[in-house]
Amino acid sequence: MNETPAGRALAAATASLLIAVGCVALFLPPLNGRLLESVLGLVAVGCVLAAALVLHCVFLGIAAHRMGRSVAGWVALSALLFPVGSATALVLLSWLGDEATGPAPAPHHG
């Protein structure tokens, strides 16, 4: 589905979600040991996390809009139930997009 504009938006939303989840993981033990010692590191990871979450919501909204779906509903699902809701929204939108395009119809000769 990545060939379509909605597919590209979903791919960008997925990439930004992975970056956000990676940033959240840095705050969990055992990865947080060195991070918590550096104020600059904390601020940097926090800024990247905030930017990744905003970009994820933006790209998810763009994908929903391009697919003719409710932008507010999909972004709310993603934001309120992060990270499980975000992953669910990505999977459902991707599945709905694949279902909508479906296989190309066979040419009719006759």
N, CA and C atoms as a LAMMPS dump frame, in Angstrom:
ITEM: TIMESTEP
0
ITEM: NUMBER OF ATOMS
330
ITEM: BOX BOUNDS ff ff ff
-5.0000000000000000e+02 5.0000000000000000e+02
-5.0000000000000000e+02 5.0000000000000000e+02
-5.0000000000000000e+02 5.0000000000000000e+02
ITEM: ATOMS id mol type element x y z
1 1 1 N 0.808 -1.188 0
2 1 2 C 0 0 0
3 1 3 C 0.857 1.26 0
4 2 1 N 2.148 1.159 0.184
5 2 2 C 3.015 2.317 0.283
6 2 3 C 3.097 3.121 -1.002
7 3 1 N 2.549 2.637 -2.12
8 3 2 C 2.601 3.378 -3.36
9 3 3 C 1.58 4.509 -3.375
10 4 1 N 0.591 4.44 -2.535
11 4 2 C -0.462 5.451 -2.509
12 4 3 C -0.076 6.57 -1.54
13 5 1 N -0.669 7.765 -1.711
14 5 2 C -0.404 8.835 -0.742
15 5 3 C -0.774 8.446 0.687
16 6 1 N -1.884 7.737 0.857
17 6 2 C -2.272 7.293 2.204
18 6 3 C -1.267 6.287 2.743
19 7 1 N -0.758 5.423 1.891
20 7 2 C 0.24 4.438 2.317
21 7 3 C 1.535 5.088 2.764
22 8 1 N 1.944 6.138 2.056
23 8 2 C 3.146 6.859 2.463
24 8 3 C 2.942 7.551 3.804
25 9 1 N 1.757 8.105 4.022
26 9 2 C 1.46 8.74 5.311
27 9 3 C 1.451 7.707 6.434
28 10 1 N 0.911 6.515 6.168
29 10 2 C 0.921 5.448 7.179
30 10 3 C 2.342 4.988 7.476
31 11 1 N 3.191 4.924 6.463
32 11 2 C 4.588 4.535 6.687
33 11 3 C 5.304 5.574 7.547
34 12 1 N 5.053 6.854 7.29
35 12 2 C 5.653 7.911 8.106
36 12 3 C 5.115 7.867 9.537
37 13 1 N 3.827 7.587 9.69
38 13 2 C 3.239 7.472 11.033
39 13 3 C 3.85 6.294 11.783
40 14 1 N 4.102 5.203 11.074
41 14 2 C 4.724 4.034 11.699
42 14 3 C 6.142 4.347 12.142
43 15 1 N 6.908 5.015 11.289
44 15 2 C 8.286 5.366 11.643
45 15 3 C 8.323 6.291 12.853
46 16 1 N 7.456 7.277 12.89
47 16 2 C 7.454 8.19 14.031
48 16 3 C 6.981 7.484 15.307
49 17 1 N 6.073 6.522 15.188
50 17 2 C 5.654 5.752 16.36
51 17 3 C 6.804 4.906 16.894
52 18 1 N 7.569 4.301 16.004
53 18 2 C 8.721 3.502 16.444
54 18 3 C 9.756 4.368 17.159
55 19 1 N 9.967 5.568 16.671
56 19 2 C 10.901 6.485 17.334
57 19 3 C 10.367 6.863 18.716
58 20 1 N 9.076 7.136 18.818
59 20 2 C 8.48 7.488 20.112
60 20 3 C 8.583 6.331 21.098
61 21 1 N 8.305 5.129 20.65
62 21 2 C 8.404 3.96 21.527
63 21 3 C 9.851 3.745 21.964
64 22 1 N 10.791 3.97 21.055
65 22 2 C 12.202 3.871 21.411
66 22 3 C 12.586 4.877 22.485
67 23 1 N 12.053 6.098 22.38
68 23 2 C 12.335 7.117 23.396
69 23 3 C 11.737 6.73 24.745
70 24 1 N 10.523 6.194 24.732
71 24 2 C 9.899 5.74 25.977
72 24 3 C 10.726 4.619 26.59
73 25 1 N 11.243 3.726 25.752
74 25 2 C 12.056 2.609 26.258
75 25 3 C 13.319 3.105 26.959
76 26 1 N 13.847 4.242 26.531
77 26 2 C 15.052 4.781 27.172
78 26 3 C 14.799 5.204 28.622
79 27 1 N 13.558 5.431 28.981
80 27 2 C 13.237 5.814 30.354
81 27 3 C 13.007 4.604 31.266
82 28 1 N 12.989 3.404 30.695
83 28 2 C 12.741 2.196 31.476
84 28 3 C 14.05 1.529 31.875
85 29 1 N 14.072 0.878 33.051
86 29 2 C 15.27 0.136 33.423
87 29 3 C 15.485 -1.019 32.468
88 30 1 N 16.643 -1.406 32.15
89 30 2 C 17.957 -0.936 32.586
90 30 3 C 18.512 0.178 31.718
91 31 1 N 17.782 0.635 30.732
92 31 2 C 18.302 1.647 29.821
93 31 3 C 18.36 3.044 30.433
94 32 1 N 17.639 3.286 31.511
95 32 2 C 17.556 4.638 32.051
96 32 3 C 18.732 5.019 32.935
97 33 1 N 19.621 4.104 33.257
98 33 2 C 20.736 4.388 34.165
99 33 3 C 21.571 5.575 33.733
100 34 1 N 22.085 5.538 32.53
101 34 2 C 22.929 6.629 32.047
102 34 3 C 22.103 7.847 31.647
103 35 1 N 20.889 7.625 31.179
104 35 2 C 20.054 8.741 30.738
105 35 3 C 19.694 9.656 31.902
106 36 1 N 19.363 9.083 33.047
107 36 2 C 18.94 9.878 34.196
108 36 3 C 20.076 10.676 34.819
109 37 1 N 21.308 10.36 34.465
110 37 2 C 22.461 11.101 34.988
111 37 3 C 22.719 12.382 34.21
112 38 1 N 22.136 12.522 33.031
113 38 2 C 22.426 13.661 32.162
114 38 3 C 21.162 14.483 31.914
115 39 1 N 21.191 15.711 32.379
116 39 2 C 20.045 16.593 32.158
117 39 3 C 19.881 16.869 30.67
118 40 1 N 20.979 17.077 29.971
119 40 2 C 20.928 17.328 28.535
120 40 3 C 20.346 16.126 27.792
121 41 1 N 20.726 14.937 28.229
122 41 2 C 20.178 13.723 27.621
123 41 3 C 18.681 13.597 27.853
124 42 1 N 18.243 13.903 29.076
125 42 2 C 16.811 13.858 29.386
126 42 3 C 16.021 14.846 28.526
127 43 1 N 16.548 16.044 28.403
128 43 2 C 15.862 17.064 27.612
129 43 3 C 15.828 16.655 26.141
130 44 1 N 16.939 16.137 25.64
131 44 2 C 17.004 15.731 24.228
132 44 3 C 16.021 14.602 23.932
133 45 1 N 16.004 13.581 24.775
134 45 2 C 15.091 12.459 24.562
135 45 3 C 13.64 12.918 24.714
136 46 1 N 13.39 13.799 25.667
137 46 2 C 12.034 14.33 25.837
138 46 3 C 11.576 15.124 24.622
139 47 1 N 12.471 15.918 24.057
140 47 2 C 12.117 16.701 22.859
141 47 3 C 11.869 15.802 21.661
142 48 1 N 12.711 14.79 21.491
143 48 2 C 12.514 13.85 20.386
144 48 3 C 11.199 13.091 20.572
145 49 1 N 10.908 12.683 21.793
146 49 2 C 9.649 11.987 22.083
147 49 3 C 8.446 12.871 21.757
148 50 1 N 8.482 14.117 22.177
149 50 2 C 7.372 15.025 21.908
150 50 3 C 7.199 15.242 20.405
151 51 1 N 8.298 15.461 19.697
152 51 2 C 8.223 15.674 18.249
153 51 3 C 7.707 14.429 17.538
154 52 1 N 8.169 13.265 17.959
155 52 2 C 7.736 12.021 17.323
156 52 3 C 6.239 11.777 17.55
157 53 1 N 5.748 12.079 18.736
158 53 2 C 4.315 11.902 19.01
159 53 3 C 3.462 12.857 18.187
160 54 1 N 3.905 14.1 18.075
161 54 2 C 3.158 15.071 17.269
162 54 3 C 3.159 14.638 15.805
163 55 1 N 4.327 14.255 15.293
164 55 2 C 4.406 13.814 13.9
165 55 3 C 3.582 12.562 13.654
166 56 1 N 3.569 11.656 14.615
167 56 2 C 2.752 10.444 14.467
168 56 3 C 1.277 10.815 14.321
169 57 1 N 0.799 11.702 15.184
170 57 2 C -0.61 12.114 15.1
171 57 3 C -0.9 12.849 13.795
172 58 1 N 0.025 13.694 13.361
173 58 2 C -0.163 14.428 12.11
174 58 3 C -0.236 13.465 10.932
175 59 1 N 0.724 12.551 10.839
176 59 2 C 0.738 11.614 9.715
177 59 3 C -0.445 10.652 9.759
178 60 1 N -0.851 10.261 10.949
179 60 2 C -2.031 9.403 11.062
180 60 3 C -3.276 10.152 10.599
181 61 1 N -3.384 11.417 10.963
182 61 2 C -4.501 12.235 10.514
183 61 3 C -4.493 12.436 9.006
184 62 1 N -3.312 12.644 8.436
185 62 2 C -3.2 12.79 6.982
186 62 3 C -3.653 11.512 6.287
187 63 1 N -3.206 10.367 6.809
188 63 2 C -3.604 9.09 6.206
189 63 3 C -5.113 8.89 6.295
190 64 1 N -5.685 9.185 7.455
191 64 2 C -7.131 9.03 7.61
192 64 3 C -7.879 9.955 6.656
193 65 1 N -7.413 11.185 6.535
194 65 2 C -8.056 12.138 5.625
195 65 3 C -7.984 11.658 4.171
196 66 1 N -6.82 11.171 3.776
197 66 2 C -6.65 10.688 2.404
198 66 3 C -7.487 9.449 2.114
199 67 1 N -7.853 8.724 3.161
200 67 2 C -8.675 7.529 2.987
201 67 3 C -10.158 7.836 3.175
202 68 1 N -10.483 9.093 3.448
203 68 2 C -11.878 9.475 3.637
204 68 3 C -12.444 9.045 4.98
205 69 1 N -11.594 8.88 5.968
206 69 2 C -12.017 8.47 7.318
207 69 3 C -12.047 9.677 8.242
208 70 1 N -12.594 9.5 9.427
209 70 2 C -12.667 10.562 10.429
210 70 3 C -11.281 10.819 11.014
211 71 1 N -10.753 12.002 10.761
212 71 2 C -9.423 12.34 11.28
213 71 3 C -9.447 12.401 12.8
214 72 1 N -10.427 13.095 13.363
215 72 2 C -10.49 13.258 14.816
216 72 3 C -10.628 11.913 15.529
217 73 1 N -11.42 11.025 15.002
218 73 2 C -11.615 9.722 15.635
219 73 3 C -10.345 8.883 15.659
220 74 1 N -9.649 8.845 14.534
221 74 2 C -8.437 8.029 14.469
222 74 3 C -7.306 8.625 15.294
223 75 1 N -7.177 9.949 15.278
224 75 2 C -6.126 10.587 16.077
225 75 3 C -6.449 10.446 17.562
226 76 1 N -7.715 10.552 17.938
227 76 2 C -8.104 10.374 19.34
228 76 3 C -7.814 8.953 19.807
229 77 1 N -8.127 7.958 18.973
230 77 2 C -7.819 6.566 19.312
231 77 3 C -6.325 6.402 19.555
232 78 1 N -5.539 6.983 18.68
233 78 2 C -4.093 6.873 18.793
234 78 3 C -3.559 7.569 20.042
235 79 1 N -4.015 8.781 20.296
236 79 2 C -3.484 9.568 21.408
237 79 3 C -3.956 9.053 22.773
238 80 1 N -5.212 8.685 22.874
239 80 2 C -5.752 8.27 24.169
240 80 3 C -5.265 6.9 24.606
241 81 1 N -4.995 6.031 23.66
242 81 2 C -4.604 4.668 24.006
243 81 3 C -3.162 4.355 23.619
244 82 1 N -2.291 5.374 23.63
245 82 2 C -0.892 5.195 23.256
246 82 3 C -0.229 4.173 24.156
247 83 1 N 0.605 3.305 23.681
248 83 2 C 1.018 3.019 22.312
249 83 3 C 0.165 1.945 21.631
250 84 1 N -0.638 1.233 22.422
251 84 2 C -1.437 0.148 21.838
252 84 3 C -2.468 0.708 20.859
253 85 1 N -3.109 1.828 21.207
254 85 2 C -4.079 2.446 20.317
255 85 3 C -3.44 2.95 19.041
256 86 1 N -2.219 3.436 19.139
257 86 2 C -1.506 3.902 17.946
258 86 3 C -1.224 2.759 17.001
259 87 1 N -0.731 1.665 17.541
260 87 2 C -0.45 0.499 16.703
261 87 3 C -1.736 -0.06 16.117
262 88 1 N -2.782 -0.094 16.916
263 88 2 C -4.073 -0.578 16.426
264 88 3 C -4.608 0.312 15.31
265 89 1 N -4.505 1.621 15.484
266 89 2 C -4.966 2.547 14.446
267 89 3 C -4.185 2.344 13.159
268 90 1 N -2.878 2.154 13.265
269 90 2 C -2.066 1.925 12.066
270 90 3 C -2.46 0.643 11.348
271 91 1 N -2.635 -0.42 12.12
272 91 2 C -3.006 -1.706 11.517
273 91 3 C -4.383 -1.62 10.868
274 92 1 N -5.343 -1.044 11.574
275 92 2 C -6.701 -0.949 11.026
276 92 3 C -6.764 -0.061 9.788
277 93 1 N -6.095 1.089 9.832
278 93 2 C -6.104 1.955 8.652
279 93 3 C -5.406 1.292 7.47
280 94 1 N -4.323 0.605 7.735
281 94 2 C -3.631 -0.103 6.656
282 94 3 C -4.512 -1.199 6.08
283 95 1 N -5.179 -1.93 6.948
284 95 2 C -6.062 -3.003 6.497
285 95 3 C -7.247 -2.44 5.715
286 96 1 N -7.835 -1.358 6.23
287 96 2 C -8.957 -0.739 5.531
288 96 3 C -8.523 -0.173 4.18
289 97 1 N -7.308 0.367 4.12
290 97 2 C -6.798 0.885 2.861
291 97 3 C -6.549 -0.216 1.849
292 98 1 N -6 -1.334 2.311
293 98 2 C -5.78 -2.475 1.418
294 98 3 C -7.099 -3.045 0.94
295 99 1 N -8.082 -3.081 1.835
296 99 2 C -9.39 -3.617 1.481
297 99 3 C -10.095 -2.714 0.467
298 100 1 N -9.926 -1.403 0.62
299 100 2 C -10.588 -0.465 -0.282
300 100 3 C -10.006 -0.53 -1.683
301 101 1 N -8.678 -0.675 -1.767
302 101 2 C -8.068 -0.728 -3.098
303 101 3 C -8.245 -2.104 -3.705
304 102 1 N -8.028 -3.134 -2.912
305 102 2 C -8.222 -4.513 -3.373
306 102 3 C -7.41 -4.82 -4.611
307 103 1 N -7.583 -6.027 -5.127
308 103 2 C -6.862 -6.392 -6.341
309 103 3 C -7.459 -5.673 -7.545
310 104 1 N -6.635 -5.438 -8.522
311 104 2 C -7.093 -4.776 -9.743
312 104 3 C -8.065 -5.666 -10.468
313 105 1 N -9.15 -5.093 -10.986
314 105 2 C -10.118 -5.916 -11.711
315 105 3 C -9.5 -6.459 -13
316 106 1 N -9.932 -7.643 -13.349
317 106 2 C -9.429 -8.267 -14.571
318 106 3 C -9.972 -7.511 -15.779
319 107 1 N -9.164 -7.359 -16.811
320 107 2 C -9.658 -6.657 -18
321 107 3 C -10.767 -7.457 -18.671
322 108 1 N -11.74 -6.741 -19.149
323 108 2 C -12.888 -7.385 -19.806
324 108 3 C -12.684 -7.347 -21.313
325 109 1 N -12.624 -8.505 -21.914
326 109 2 C -12.483 -8.601 -23.355
327 109 3 C -13.813 -9.097 -23.925
328 110 1 N -14.32 -8.36 -24.794
329 110 2 C -15.552 -8.93 -25.286
330 110 3 C -16.323 -8.035 -26.067
